[in-house]
């Protein structure tokens, strides 16, 4: 039996187990199982891996995308090492644990396709990135690679990050793409939304929410009501999940 799973805390919002279980059935993938491993304390990561000898791969979600790095043997230089966050781990037969980042691929590919359907060119946009966790790091790297200038927005402002209170009419007019990488608005807290000035949104804005449950978050709903174009994070989840599967099953000689 090949075992796969998701670590994070809490995991009540996750669709990953359903996605992979359906994939295994649909594609006739034998002897494979995907579990949810709630892990409140990252210090118990090694014990978890050792307790599941058939483990071949893990996905990583909040709050462990950065905290798990010290527990890994290697980081993929093209993704996780460059981004500074891990959302996919391959466990090799010799016990080595290698970290990757498929969030980057999922976000970049879906954003490019969305912009293409809207007839927009990436370098013509500037973005606000809401949140400062591991997902924000993947998003920021993808935006940079697409030629989109961005500013982080955080509850704790810094030399690089704006505060939510600093989002003036001028800034909101200049930064048309707004990406929510925070968990705000995730089920069951569906009435919550990032504290941006929604009244300043218009048909010129684009709101991308990495949250995929519910399908339309309060963030997206408020943007839509102001005429903004909106994009839910479920296609990104599917894309990064397929990338994870590719990583877990690539020939070991290529690692």
Beta strands, then each sheet from edge to edge (+ up, - down):
strand 1: 2-8
strand 2: 32-38
strand 3: 55-60
strand 4: 74-75
strand 5: 88-91
strand 6: 97-100
strand 7: 126-130
strand 8: 149-153
strand 9: 177-180
strand 10: 206-209
strand 11: 229-232
sheet 1: 2+ 1+ 3+ 5- 6+ 4+
sheet 2: 8+ 7+ 9+ 10+ 11+
end
